[in-house]
Amino acid sequence: GDPDNKTKNKFLIMKKVAGGARPPIPLAPEFRNKNSGILYEALAGLMEDCWQGKADIRPDVSGIVETLHECGAKWDEEVKCLEDMGFSRTDSQEALVEANNNMNLAAS
C-alpha cells in the first residue's frame, strides 16, 4: 500500500480520537442474559474508563487487572454452577453460550 495514505489514515484516526470519537461497544448475543449481562457491563465500563481523554481519570494497571479478575471470577462462578450439575468444564462453557443463545432466540 501507499505509505503516505497509511500516514494520512493514522493522522485522521488520531484526530478523531483526540476529538472524543470512540468505536461502539457491540452487545454480543452471549452477553445478553441476566448473569452474563453483569460481566458485559463490567467489561464495557472498563473499556469506556480506559478511553477517558484525561489520563488522571483513566484506571491504572492495577484497577484494570482487578476488574479483569472480577470478570474472570464471575465467569468461573457460572461455569462452576454447571459443573456442579455434572457437566465437564468444557461442556459447561459451551452450555453457557448455547443457553444464552437460546434465551435470545426465545426473547426475539
N, CA, C and O atoms as a GROMACS GRO file, in nm:
protein
  432
    1GLY      N    1   0.079  -0.118   0.000
    1GLY     CA    2   0.000   0.000   0.000
    1GLY      C    3   0.085   0.126   0.000
    1GLY      O    4   0.206   0.122   0.017
    2ASP      N    5   0.021   0.233  -0.019
    2ASP     CA    6   0.083   0.366  -0.024
    2ASP      C    7   0.117   0.413   0.118
    2ASP      O    8   0.027   0.433   0.199
    3PRO      N    9   0.248   0.432   0.148
    3PRO     CA   10   0.286   0.475   0.284
    3PRO      C   11   0.228   0.612   0.321
    3PRO      O   12   0.197   0.636   0.438
    4ASP      N   13   0.212   0.701   0.222
    4ASP     CA   14   0.153   0.832   0.251
    4ASP      C   15   0.007   0.818   0.294
    4ASP      O   16  -0.039   0.890   0.383
    5ASN      N   17  -0.065   0.726   0.232
    5ASN     CA   18  -0.206   0.702   0.265
    5ASN      C   19  -0.219   0.646   0.407
    5ASN      O   20  -0.308   0.684   0.482
    6LYS      N   21  -0.126   0.552   0.442
    6LYS     CA   22  -0.128   0.495   0.578
    6LYS      C   23  -0.104   0.605   0.681
    6LYS      O   24  -0.172   0.609   0.784
    7THR      N   25  -0.010   0.693   0.655
    7THR     CA   26   0.020   0.802   0.747
    7THR      C   27  -0.099   0.895   0.758
    7THR      O   28  -0.133   0.940   0.868
    8LYS      N   29  -0.164   0.923   0.645
    8LYS     CA   30  -0.281   1.010   0.644
    8LYS      C   31  -0.395   0.948   0.727
    8LYS      O   32  -0.461   1.017   0.804
    9ASN      N   33  -0.417   0.816   0.708
    9ASN     CA   34  -0.522   0.746   0.784
    9ASN      C   35  -0.493   0.747   0.933
    9ASN      O   36  -0.584   0.769   1.014
   10LYS      N   37  -0.368   0.724   0.971
   10LYS     CA   38  -0.330   0.726   1.113
   10LYS      C   39  -0.357   0.865   1.172
   10LYS      O   40  -0.407   0.877   1.284
   11PHE      N   41  -0.323   0.968   1.097
   11PHE     CA   42  -0.345   1.104   1.143
   11PHE      C   43  -0.494   1.131   1.163
   11PHE      O   44  -0.535   1.189   1.263
   12LEU      N   45  -0.576   1.088   1.066
   12LEU     CA   46  -0.721   1.108   1.077
   12LEU      C   47  -0.778   1.035   1.198
   12LEU      O   48  -0.864   1.088   1.268
   13ILE      N   49  -0.731   0.913   1.223
   13ILE     CA   50  -0.777   0.838   1.339
   13ILE      C   51  -0.738   0.910   1.468
   13ILE      O   52  -0.820   0.926   1.558
   14MET      N   53  -0.612   0.953   1.477
   14MET     CA   54  -0.567   1.024   1.597
   14MET      C   55  -0.648   1.151   1.619
   14MET      O   56  -0.683   1.185   1.732
   15LYS      N   57  -0.678   1.221   1.511
   15LYS     CA   58  -0.757   1.344   1.520
   15LYS      C   59  -0.897   1.315   1.572
   15LYS      O   60  -0.949   1.387   1.657
   16LYS      N   61  -0.960   1.208   1.520
   16LYS     CA   62  -1.094   1.171   1.565
   16LYS      C   63  -1.093   1.131   1.713
   16LYS      O   64  -1.181   1.172   1.789
   17VAL      N   65  -0.995   1.052   1.752
   17VAL     CA   66  -0.986   1.008   1.893
   17VAL      C   67  -0.964   1.128   1.984
   17VAL      O   68  -1.025   1.138   2.090
   18ALA      N   69  -0.875   1.218   1.943
   18ALA     CA   70  -0.849   1.339   2.022
   18ALA      C   71  -0.976   1.424   2.035
   18ALA      O   72  -0.994   1.495   2.133
   19GLY      N   73  -1.064   1.415   1.934
   19GLY     CA   74  -1.191   1.487   1.937
   19GLY      C   75  -1.300   1.415   2.015
   19GLY      O   76  -1.412   1.465   2.025
   20GLY      N   77  -1.268   1.297   2.071
   20GLY     CA   78  -1.365   1.225   2.154
   20GLY      C   79  -1.434   1.108   2.086
   20GLY      O   80  -1.514   1.040   2.150
   21ALA      N   81  -1.404   1.081   1.960
   21ALA     CA   82  -1.468   0.968   1.891
   21ALA      C   83  -1.417   0.837   1.948
   21ALA      O   84  -1.298   0.821   1.974
   22ARG      N   85  -1.507   0.743   1.967
   22ARG     CA   86  -1.473   0.610   2.015
   22ARG      C   87  -1.555   0.509   1.936
   22ARG      O   88  -1.666   0.540   1.892
   23PRO      N   89  -1.500   0.388   1.917
   23PRO     CA   90  -1.579   0.286   1.848
   23PRO      C   91  -1.695   0.241   1.935
   23PRO      O   92  -1.686   0.246   2.058
   24PRO      N   93  -1.804   0.198   1.873
   24PRO     CA   94  -1.916   0.147   1.953
   24PRO      C   95  -1.878   0.016   2.021
   24PRO      O   96  -1.794  -0.058   1.971
   25ILE      N   97  -1.939  -0.011   2.133
   25ILE     CA   98  -1.918  -0.138   2.202
   25ILE      C   99  -2.038  -0.225   2.168
   25ILE      O  100  -2.148  -0.200   2.216
   26PRO      N  101  -2.017  -0.328   2.084
   26PRO     CA  102  -2.131  -0.411   2.043
   26PRO      C  103  -2.180  -0.498   2.157
   26PRO      O  104  -2.104  -0.534   2.247
   27LEU      N  105  -2.308  -0.531   2.154
   27LEU     CA  106  -2.366  -0.620   2.253
   27LEU      C  107  -2.371  -0.759   2.191
   27LEU      O  108  -2.462  -0.790   2.114
   28ALA      N  109  -2.274  -0.841   2.226
   28ALA     CA  110  -2.266  -0.976   2.172
   28ALA      C  111  -2.380  -1.061   2.229
   28ALA      O  112  -2.416  -1.045   2.345
   29PRO      N  113  -2.437  -1.151   2.149
   29PRO     CA  114  -2.550  -1.232   2.195
   29PRO      C  115  -2.522  -1.309   2.323
   29PRO      O  116  -2.612  -1.324   2.406
   30GLU      N  117  -2.400  -1.358   2.340
   30GLU     CA  118  -2.371  -1.437   2.460
   30GLU      C  119  -2.368  -1.355   2.588
   30GLU      O  120  -2.356  -1.412   2.696
   31PHE      N  121  -2.378  -1.222   2.578
   31PHE     CA  122  -2.377  -1.137   2.696
   31PHE      C  123  -2.513  -1.075   2.725
   31PHE      O  124  -2.521  -0.978   2.800
   32ARG      N  125  -2.620  -1.128   2.667
   32ARG     CA  126  -2.750  -1.065   2.682
   32ARG      C  127  -2.834  -1.123   2.795
   32ARG      O  128  -2.943  -1.072   2.821
   33ASN      N  129  -2.788  -1.228   2.862
   33ASN     CA  130  -2.871  -1.279   2.972
   33ASN      C  131  -2.836  -1.207   3.102
   33ASN      O  132  -2.741  -1.130   3.106
   34LYS      N  133  -2.913  -1.232   3.206
   34LYS     CA  134  -2.900  -1.156   3.331
   34LYS      C  135  -2.760  -1.166   3.391
   34LYS      O  136  -2.699  -1.063   3.421
   35ASN      N  137  -2.708  -1.288   3.408
   35ASN     CA  138  -2.578  -1.304   3.473
   35ASN      C  139  -2.463  -1.255   3.387
   35ASN      O  140  -2.376  -1.182   3.434
   36SER      N  141  -2.462  -1.296   3.260
   36SER     CA  142  -2.355  -1.253   3.172
   36SER      C  143  -2.365  -1.104   3.144
   36SER      O  144  -2.265  -1.041   3.110
   37GLY      N  145  -2.484  -1.047   3.156
   37GLY     CA  146  -2.500  -0.904   3.138
   37GLY      C  147  -2.417  -0.825   3.238
   37GLY      O  148  -2.363  -0.719   3.205
   38ILE      N  149  -2.407  -0.877   3.359
   38ILE     CA  150  -2.324  -0.813   3.462
   38ILE      C  151  -2.179  -0.814   3.416
   38ILE      O  152  -2.108  -0.714   3.430
   39LEU      N  153  -2.136  -0.926   3.362
   39LEU     CA  154  -2.000  -0.939   3.312
   39LEU      C  155  -1.977  -0.843   3.196
   39LEU      O  156  -1.875  -0.774   3.191
   40TYR      N  157  -2.071  -0.839   3.103
   40TYR     CA  158  -2.061  -0.748   2.989
   40TYR      C  159  -2.052  -0.603   3.034
   40TYR      O  160  -1.968  -0.527   2.985
   41GLU      N  161  -2.139  -0.564   3.126
   41GLU     CA  162  -2.140  -0.426   3.175
   41GLU      C  163  -2.006  -0.390   3.236
   41GLU      O  164  -1.956  -0.279   3.216
   42ALA      N  165  -1.946  -0.483   3.310
   42ALA     CA  166  -1.816  -0.456   3.373
   42ALA      C  167  -1.708  -0.435   3.267
   42ALA      O  168  -1.626  -0.344   3.278
   43LEU      N  169  -1.707  -0.520   3.164
   43LEU     CA  170  -1.606  -0.507   3.058
   43LEU      C  171  -1.629  -0.383   2.974
   43LEU      O  172  -1.534  -0.312   2.939
   44ALA      N  173  -1.755  -0.355   2.940
   44ALA     CA  174  -1.786  -0.235   2.862
   44ALA      C  175  -1.748  -0.110   2.941
   44ALA      O  176  -1.693  -0.015   2.886
   45GLY      N  177  -1.778  -0.110   3.070
   45GLY     CA  178  -1.742   0.003   3.156
   45GLY      C  179  -1.591   0.022   3.164
   45GLY      O  180  -1.542   0.135   3.162
   46LEU      N  181  -1.518  -0.088   3.171
   46LEU     CA  182  -1.372  -0.081   3.176
   46LEU      C  183  -1.318  -0.019   3.046
   46LEU      O  184  -1.229   0.065   3.050
   47MET      N  185  -1.374  -0.062   2.933
   47MET     CA  186  -1.330  -0.005   2.805
   47MET      C  187  -1.355   0.146   2.803
   47MET      O  188  -1.267   0.223   2.764
   48GLU      N  189  -1.474   0.186   2.844
   48GLU     CA  190  -1.506   0.329   2.844
   48GLU      C  191  -1.417   0.407   2.940
   48GLU      O  192  -1.375   0.518   2.909
   49ASP      N  193  -1.387   0.348   3.056
   49ASP     CA  194  -1.298   0.414   3.151
   49ASP      C  195  -1.158   0.432   3.092
   49ASP      O  196  -1.094   0.535   3.111
   50CYS      N  197  -1.112   0.330   3.019
   50CYS     CA  198  -0.978   0.337   2.960
   50CYS      C  199  -0.972   0.438   2.845
   50CYS      O  200  -0.863   0.485   2.810
   51TRP      N  201  -1.086   0.473   2.787
   51TRP     CA  202  -1.091   0.568   2.676
   51TRP      C  203  -1.103   0.713   2.724
   51TRP      O  204  -1.112   0.803   2.641
   52GLN      N  205  -1.104   0.737   2.853
   52GLN     CA  206  -1.117   0.874   2.903
   52GLN      C  207  -1.006   0.961   2.845
   52GLN      O  208  -0.891   0.918   2.836
   53GLY      N  209  -1.040   1.082   2.808
   53GLY     CA  210  -0.944   1.174   2.748
   53GLY      C  211  -0.835   1.220   2.843
   53GLY      O  212  -0.722   1.244   2.801
   54LYS      N  213  -0.868   1.231   2.970
   54LYS     CA  214  -0.771   1.277   3.069
   54LYS      C  215  -0.710   1.156   3.139
   54LYS      O  216  -0.781   1.071   3.192
   55ALA      N  217  -0.578   1.151   3.138
   55ALA     CA  218  -0.507   1.036   3.195
   55ALA      C  219  -0.538   1.014   3.342
   55ALA      O  220  -0.542   0.899   3.387
   56ASP      N  221  -0.561   1.121   3.419
   56ASP     CA  222  -0.585   1.105   3.562
   56ASP      C  223  -0.723   1.045   3.591
   56ASP      O  224  -0.750   1.006   3.705
   57ILE      N  225  -0.811   1.038   3.490
   57ILE     CA  226  -0.942   0.977   3.508
   57ILE      C  227  -0.939   0.829   3.471
   57ILE      O  228  -1.019   0.750   3.520
   58ARG      N  229  -0.844   0.791   3.383
   58ARG     CA  230  -0.833   0.652   3.339
   58ARG      C  231  -0.788   0.563   3.454
   58ARG      O  232  -0.714   0.606   3.542
   59PRO      N  233  -0.834   0.435   3.453
   59PRO     CA  234  -0.788   0.343   3.558
   59PRO      C  235  -0.640   0.311   3.540
   59PRO      O  236  -0.589   0.308   3.427
   60ASP      N  237  -0.572   0.288   3.652
   60ASP     CA  238  -0.432   0.246   3.640
   60ASP      C  239  -0.430   0.094   3.615
   60ASP      O  240  -0.534   0.029   3.615
   61VAL      N  241  -0.312   0.041   3.593
   61VAL     CA  242  -0.299  -0.101   3.558
   61VAL      C  243  -0.358  -0.190   3.667
   61VAL      O  244  -0.424  -0.290   3.636
   62SER      N  245  -0.336  -0.155   3.792
   62SER     CA  246  -0.390  -0.240   3.900
   62SER      C  247  -0.543  -0.240   3.898
   62SER      O  248  -0.605  -0.342   3.928
   63GLY      N  249  -0.605  -0.127   3.865
   63GLY     CA  250  -0.750  -0.121   3.854
   63GLY      C  251  -0.802  -0.205   3.738
   63GLY      O  252  -0.906  -0.271   3.750
   64ILE      N  253  -0.731  -0.203   3.628
   64ILE     CA  254  -0.769  -0.284   3.512
   64ILE      C  255  -0.758  -0.432   3.546
   64ILE      O  256  -0.850  -0.509   3.519
   65VAL      N  257  -0.648  -0.470   3.607
   65VAL     CA  258  -0.626  -0.610   3.644
   65VAL      C  259  -0.733  -0.656   3.743
   65VAL      O  260  -0.785  -0.767   3.731
   66GLU      N  261  -0.767  -0.571   3.839
   66GLU     CA  262  -0.870  -0.605   3.938
   66GLU      C  263  -1.005  -0.631   3.870
   66GLU      O  264  -1.073  -0.728   3.901
   67THR      N  265  -1.043  -0.543   3.777
   67THR     CA  266  -1.169  -0.561   3.705
   67THR      C  267  -1.168  -0.689   3.624
   67THR      O  268  -1.267  -0.762   3.622
   68LEU      N  269  -1.057  -0.718   3.556
   68LEU     CA  270  -1.048  -0.840   3.477
   68LEU      C  271  -1.054  -0.965   3.565
   68LEU      O  272  -1.115  -1.065   3.526
   69HIS      N  273  -0.993  -0.959   3.683
   69HIS     CA  274  -1.002  -1.072   3.777
   69HIS      C  275  -1.146  -1.092   3.823
   69HIS      O  276  -1.194  -1.205   3.832
   70GLU      N  277  -1.216  -0.983   3.852
   70GLU     CA  278  -1.356  -0.992   3.893
   70GLU      C  279  -1.442  -1.054   3.782
   70GLU      O  280  -1.529  -1.136   3.810
   71CYS      N  281  -1.416  -1.014   3.658
   71CYS     CA  282  -1.490  -1.070   3.545
   71CYS      C  283  -1.460  -1.219   3.529
   71CYS      O  284  -1.549  -1.299   3.503
   72GLY      N  285  -1.334  -1.255   3.545
   72GLY     CA  286  -1.296  -1.396   3.536
   72GLY      C  287  -1.361  -1.478   3.646
   72GLY      O  288  -1.404  -1.591   3.622
   73ALA      N  289  -1.368  -1.422   3.765
   73ALA     CA  290  -1.432  -1.492   3.878
   73ALA      C  291  -1.580  -1.512   3.851
   73ALA      O  292  -1.635  -1.617   3.884
   74LYS      N  293  -1.646  -1.412   3.792
   74LYS     CA  294  -1.789  -1.422   3.760
   74LYS      C  295  -1.812  -1.534   3.658
   74LYS      O  296  -1.904  -1.614   3.673
   75TRP      N  297  -1.729  -1.537   3.555
   75TRP     CA  298  -1.742  -1.642   3.454
   75TRP      C  299  -1.720  -1.779   3.518
   75TRP      O  300  -1.796  -1.872   3.494
   76ASP      N  301  -1.614  -1.790   3.601
   76ASP     CA  302  -1.586  -1.917   3.668
   76ASP      C  303  -1.702  -1.960   3.757
   76ASP      O  304  -1.731  -2.079   3.769
   77GLU      N  305  -1.768  -1.863   3.821
   77GLU     CA  306  -1.883  -1.892   3.906
   77GLU      C  307  -1.997  -1.954   3.824
   77GLU      O  308  -2.061  -2.050   3.868
   78GLU      N  309  -2.022  -1.898   3.707
   78GLU     CA  310  -2.127  -1.952   3.621
   78GLU      C  311  -2.092  -2.092   3.573
   78GLU      O  312  -2.177  -2.181   3.570
   79VAL      N  313  -1.965  -2.112   3.534
   79VAL     CA  314  -1.921  -2.243   3.488
   79VAL      C  315  -1.928  -2.344   3.603
   79VAL      O  316  -1.969  -2.458   3.582
   80LYS      N  317  -1.890  -2.303   3.724
   80LYS     CA  318  -1.893  -2.392   3.841
   80LYS      C  319  -2.034  -2.442   3.868
   80LYS      O  320  -2.052  -2.559   3.902
   81CYS      N  321  -2.134  -2.357   3.852
   81CYS     CA  322  -2.274  -2.399   3.872
   81CYS      C  323  -2.308  -2.515   3.780
   81CYS      O  324  -2.373  -2.611   3.821
   82LEU      N  325  -2.265  -2.505   3.656
   82LEU     CA  326  -2.292  -2.613   3.561
   82LEU      C  327  -2.210  -2.737   3.591
   82LEU      O  328  -2.257  -2.850   3.574
   83GLU      N  329  -2.086  -2.718   3.636
   83GLU     CA  330  -2.003  -2.833   3.675
   83GLU      C  331  -2.068  -2.908   3.791
   83GLU      O  332  -2.066  -3.031   3.794
   84ASP      N  333  -2.125  -2.833   3.885
   84ASP     CA  334  -2.193  -2.895   3.999
   84ASP      C  335  -2.312  -2.979   3.955
   84ASP      O  336  -2.356  -3.070   4.026
   85MET      N  337  -2.365  -2.946   3.837
   85MET     CA  338  -2.479  -3.022   3.784
   85MET      C  339  -2.432  -3.141   3.701
   85MET      O  340  -2.514  -3.213   3.644
   86GLY      N  341  -2.299  -3.161   3.693
   86GLY     CA  342  -2.246  -3.279   3.625
   86GLY      C  343  -2.183  -3.256   3.489
   86GLY      O  344  -2.137  -3.351   3.426
   87PHE      N  345  -2.180  -3.131   3.443
   87PHE     CA  346  -2.117  -3.102   3.316
   87PHE      C  347  -1.966  -3.089   3.334
   87PHE      O  348  -1.919  -3.048   3.440
   88SER      N  349  -1.889  -3.125   3.230
   88SER     CA  350  -1.745  -3.100   3.234
   88SER      C  351  -1.722  -2.950   3.217
   88SER      O  352  -1.814  -2.878   3.177
   89ARG      N  353  -1.601  -2.903   3.246
   89ARG     CA  354  -1.573  -2.759   3.233
   89ARG      C  355  -1.595  -2.712   3.088
   89ARG      O  356  -1.656  -2.608   3.065
   90THR      N  357  -1.544  -2.789   2.991
   90THR     CA  358  -1.563  -2.751   2.851
   90THR      C  359  -1.711  -2.752   2.815
   90THR      O  360  -1.760  -2.659   2.751
   91ASP      N  361  -1.781  -2.858   2.856
   91ASP     CA  362  -1.925  -2.864   2.830
   91ASP      C  363  -1.998  -2.749   2.897
   91ASP      O  364  -2.094  -2.696   2.842
   92SER      N  365  -1.953  -2.711   3.016
   92SER     CA  366  -2.018  -2.603   3.090
   92SER      C  367  -2.004  -2.471   3.017
   92SER      O  368  -2.101  -2.395   3.006
   93GLN      N  369  -1.886  -2.443   2.967
   93GLN     CA  370  -1.865  -2.318   2.894
   93GLN      C  371  -1.948  -2.317   2.766
   93GLN      O  372  -2.010  -2.216   2.733
   94GLU      N  373  -1.949  -2.429   2.695
   94GLU     CA  374  -2.030  -2.438   2.573
   94GLU      C  375  -2.178  -2.427   2.606
   94GLU      O  376  -2.254  -2.365   2.532
   95ALA      N  377  -2.219  -2.489   2.718
   95ALA     CA  378  -2.360  -2.485   2.758
   95ALA      C  379  -2.403  -2.343   2.792
   95ALA      O  380  -2.515  -2.303   2.761
   96LEU      N  381  -2.315  -2.265   2.856
   96LEU     CA  382  -2.348  -2.126   2.888
   96LEU      C  383  -2.374  -2.046   2.762
   96LEU      O  384  -2.472  -1.972   2.753
   97VAL      N  385  -2.287  -2.060   2.665
   97VAL     CA  386  -2.303  -1.986   2.540
   97VAL      C  387  -2.430  -2.031   2.469
   97VAL      O  388  -2.507  -1.949   2.419
   98GLU      N  389  -2.453  -2.165   2.465
   98GLU     CA  390  -2.573  -2.216   2.399
   98GLU      C  391  -2.700  -2.170   2.471
   98GLU      O  392  -2.798  -2.133   2.407
   99ALA      N  393  -2.698  -2.174   2.604
   99ALA     CA  394  -2.815  -2.130   2.680
   99ALA      C  395  -2.844  -1.982   2.655
   99ALA      O  396  -2.959  -1.943   2.638
  100ASN      N  397  -2.741  -1.902   2.652
  100ASN     CA  398  -2.759  -1.760   2.624
  100ASN      C  399  -2.818  -1.738   2.485
  100ASN      O  400  -2.907  -1.655   2.467
  101ASN      N  401  -2.768  -1.813   2.388
  101ASN     CA  402  -2.820  -1.801   2.252
  101ASN      C  403  -2.967  -1.843   2.246
  101ASN      O  404  -3.048  -1.779   2.179
  102ASN      N  405  -3.001  -1.951   2.316
  102ASN     CA  406  -3.140  -1.998   2.318
  102ASN      C  407  -3.233  -1.896   2.385
  102ASN      O  408  -3.346  -1.876   2.341
  103MET      N  409  -3.184  -1.832   2.490
  103MET     CA  410  -3.264  -1.728   2.557
  103MET      C  411  -3.289  -1.612   2.463
  103MET      O  412  -3.398  -1.555   2.461
  104ASN      N  413  -3.188  -1.577   2.386
  104ASN     CA  414  -3.203  -1.467   2.290
  104ASN      C  415  -3.304  -1.501   2.183
  104ASN      O  416  -3.384  -1.416   2.144
  105LEU      N  417  -3.301  -1.626   2.134
  105LEU     CA  418  -3.398  -1.668   2.033
  105LEU      C  419  -3.540  -1.664   2.089
  105LEU      O  420  -3.633  -1.620   2.022
  106ALA      N  421  -3.555  -1.710   2.212
  106ALA     CA  422  -3.688  -1.711   2.274
  106ALA      C  423  -3.740  -1.570   2.298
  106ALA      O  424  -3.860  -1.545   2.290
  107ALA      N  425  -3.649  -1.479   2.327
  107ALA     CA  426  -3.689  -1.340   2.355
  107ALA      C  427  -3.723  -1.262   2.229
  107ALA      O  428  -3.792  -1.161   2.235
  108SER      N  429  -3.673  -1.309   2.114
  108SER     CA  430  -3.696  -1.232   1.991
  108SER      C  431  -3.821  -1.273   1.918
  108SER      O  432  -3.853  -1.217   1.813
   0.00000   0.00000   0.00000
